Amino acid sequence: LGRFRRRRSAEEKEAPVGEIIAATLGLLAFILAFTFGMAASRFDERRKIVVDEANAIGTTYLRAGLLPDGRGPTVRKLLRDYVDARLEVIRTQDVEKLLLISEKLHRDLWHEAEAVGVQHPDSITVGLFIQALNETIDIHSKRVLVGLESRLPKVLWTTLYVVTILTMAGVGFHEGLASSRRSWAIVVLIVAFSAIMTLVADLDRPQEGLVTVSQHAMIDLRKTMNDTP
């Protein structure tokens, strides 16, 4: 198109077009940096919430051993099943199944908490256990929100793709208008922007691609549960 325009209109100069393309490249870089910042911050939040959830479950598991009436082993088994379900979804990617299992285990755990709370309403240890269990359930809801629903908006992806396509087309148009041979520097430009866009997409998918949220905190917690008599 640039070559066609150069042959048909000698009045269109390459210098103003070059300035427009430079401004468009700057705008693309700004949008890409903004998108990368959002994806990176949400990735860090997902990584932190895994540690917070492991700590909350571990605290609940330890305090369950103080429950009266022999309810501790039952609660601890439910918590072990809960951690197993969290780790299983990483392998199978079956999120819907995990949510169903988690909700059922939440009901079972809270049923145990209600029963022991009614029987021992003045017990400090029971109160501490219920507090830890409540925090575990709250963190689950937060993790679902951050991990599944807090993704980059589609309108942001659409804008990024549209600006990228228009910018690269503008670069080619300027080359044709300037009557210059296609430079290998274009490949460097395209690969650089494509690599960053791919990294942004990878950060926005916490358990897919090359960059994933580590589950070592949950794995270490599960080993601790096995070692606890």
C-alpha positions in Angstrom: 0.0 0.0 0.0 2.9 2.4 0.7 4.4 1.8 -2.7 1.1 2.2 -4.4 0.5 5.4 -2.5 4.0 6.7 -3.5 3.4 6.1 -7.2 -0.1 7.7 -7.1 0.6 10.7 -4.8 4.0 12.4 -4.8 2.8 15.0 -2.3 2.7 12.6 0.6 6.0 12.8 2.3 7.6 10.0 4.4 8.7 12.3 7.3 5.2 13.1 8.7 4.2 9.5 8.3 7.3 8.4 10.1 6.4 10.7 13.0 2.9 9.2 13.1 4.3 5.7 13.2 6.8 6.6 15.9 3.9 8.0 18.0 1.9 4.9 17.4 4.8 2.7 18.4 5.1 4.7 21.6 1.3 4.3 22.3 1.6 0.5 21.7 4.5 0.3 24.1 2.5 2.2 26.7 -0.5 -0.1 26.4 1.7 -3.2 26.5 3.5 -2.0 29.6 0.2 -1.2 31.3 -1.2 -4.6 30.4 2.0 -6.3 31.5 1.9 -4.5 34.8 -1.7 -5.6 35.4 -0.9 -9.3 34.6 2.2 -9.3 36.7 0.5 -7.8 39.8 -2.3 -10.3 39.6 0.2 -13.1 39.2 1.9 -12.0 42.3 -1.4 -11.9 44.1 -2.3 -15.4 43.0 1.1 -16.6 44.3 0.7 -14.9 47.6 -2.8 -16.2 48.2 -1.6 -19.8 47.8 0.7 -19.3 50.7 -2.0 -17.6 52.7 -4.4 -20.5 52.1 -1.8 -23.1 53.1 -1.2 -21.2 56.3 -4.9 -20.9 57.1 -5.5 -24.6 56.4 -2.4 -25.5 58.5 -3.6 -23.5 61.4 -7.1 -25.0 61.2 -5.5 -28.5 61.0 -3.4 -27.9 64.1 -6.3 -26.4 66.1 -8.5 -29.3 65.2 -6.4 -31.5 67.4 -7.7 -29.5 70.4 -11.4 -30.2 69.7 -13.2 -32.0 72.4 -15.5 -35.1 72.0 -13.0 -36.8 69.7 -14.0 -34.7 66.7 -10.4 -33.8 65.8 -9.6 -36.9 63.7 -12.8 -36.4 61.6 -12.0 -32.7 61.0 -8.4 -33.5 60.1 -9.5 -36.1 57.6 -11.8 -33.6 55.9 -8.9 -31.1 55.8 -6.6 -33.6 54.2 -9.3 -34.4 51.6 -9.6 -30.6 51.1 -5.9 -30.2 50.4 -5.9 -33.2 48.1 -8.7 -31.7 46.1 -6.7 -28.4 45.7 -3.7 -30.3 44.4 -5.7 -32.6 42.2 -7.2 -29.7 40.2 -3.6 -28.5 39.3 -3.1 -31.9 37.6 -6.5 -32.3 35.9 -7.5 -28.6 35.4 -11.1 -29.7 36.3 -12.0 -26.5 38.1 -15.8 -27.2 38.2 -15.2 -30.5 39.9 -13.0 -28.8 42.5 -15.5 -26.2 43.3 -18.2 -28.8 43.9 -15.9 -30.8 46.1 -14.7 -27.7 48.0 -18.3 -26.6 48.7 -19.2 -30.0 50.0 -16.2 -30.2 52.3 -16.9 -26.6 53.5 -20.4 -27.8 54.5 -19.1 -30.9 56.2 -16.4 -28.9 58.1 -18.8 -26.2 59.2 -21.3 -28.9 60.3 -18.6 -30.3 62.6 -17.8 -26.7 63.8 -21.5 -26.0 64.6 -21.9 -29.3 66.5 -18.9 -28.7 68.7 -19.7 -25.1 69.1 -23.2 -25.8 70.4 -21.9 -28.4 72.8 -19.1 -26.2 74.1 -20.1 -22.6 73.6 -17.7 -21.2 76.2 -14.6 -23.1 75.0 -11.7 -20.9 73.9 -10.1 -23.6 71.8 -13.4 -24.2 70.0 -13.6 -20.5 69.3 -10.1 -20.4 67.9 -10.8 -23.4 65.7 -14.0 -21.8 64.3 -12.0 -18.6 63.6 -9.3 -20.5 61.7 -11.9 -22.5 59.7 -13.8 -19.3 58.8 -10.6 -17.8 57.5 -9.9 -20.9 55.4 -13.3 -20.7 53.8 -12.9 -16.9 53.2 -9.6 -17.4 51.5 -11.1 -20.1 49.2 -13.6 -17.5 48.0 -10.9 -15.0 47.5 -8.7 -17.5 45.6 -11.6 -18.3 43.3 -12.1 -14.6 42.6 -8.4 -13.9 42.0 -7.6 -17.1 40.1 -10.7 -17.6 37.9 -12.6 -14.3 37.6 -9.9 -11.7 37.9 -8.5 -12.0 34.4 -7.5 -9.2 32.0 -10.6 -7.7 30.4 -11.4 -8.8 26.9 -11.7 -5.1 25.8 -8.1 -4.6 26.9 -6.9 -7.6 24.8 -9.0 -6.4 21.8 -7.5 -2.9 22.1 -4.0 -4.3 22.4 -4.4 -6.5 19.3 -6.0 -3.7 17.2 -3.3 -1.2 18.1 -0.6 -3.8 17.4 -2.0 -4.7 14.0 -2.4 -1.1 13.0 1.1 -0.2 14.2 2.8 -3.0 12.3 0.8 -2.2 9.2 1.8 1.5 9.5 5.5 0.5 9.7 5.1 -1.5 6.5 3.3 1.4 4.9 6.1 3.8 5.8 8.7 1.5 4.3 6.8 1.3 1.1 6.3 5.1 1.0 10.0 5.6 1.7 10.9 3.2 -1.2 13.3 1.3 1.0 13.9 -2.4 1.0 12.4 -4.4 3.8 14.8 -4.5 6.7 15.5 -7.4 9.1 15.0 -4.9 11.9 11.2 -5.4 11.3 11.6 -9.0 12.4 13.3 -7.9 15.6 10.4 -5.4 16.3 7.7 -8.0 15.7 9.4 -10.8 17.7 10.0 -8.4 20.6 6.4 -7.2 20.8 5.1 -10.8 20.2 7.3 -12.2 23.0 6.0 -9.6 25.5 2.3 -10.2 24.5 2.9 -14.0 24.9 4.3 -13.4 28.3 1.4 -11.3 29.3 -1.0 -14.0 28.2 1.0 -16.6 30.1 0.9 -14.5 33.3 -2.9 -14.2 32.9 -3.3 -18.0 33.0 -2.0 -19.0 36.4 -1.9 -22.8 35.8 -1.2 -23.0 32.1 1.8 -22.2 29.9 5.4 -21.7 31.0 4.8 -19.4 33.9 2.7 -21.1 36.6 1.8 -20.3 40.2 3.9 -22.6 42.5 2.0 -25.0 44.7 4.9 -25.9 46.9 3.2 -24.4 50.0 0.2 -26.7 49.6 2.5 -29.7 48.8 4.6 -29.0 51.9 1.4 -28.6 54.0 0.1 -32.0 52.8 3.4 -33.7 53.8 3.1 -32.1 57.2 -0.5 -33.5 57.5 0.9 -37.0 56.8 3.5 -36.6 59.5 1.1 -35.4 62.2 0.0 -38.3 64.4 
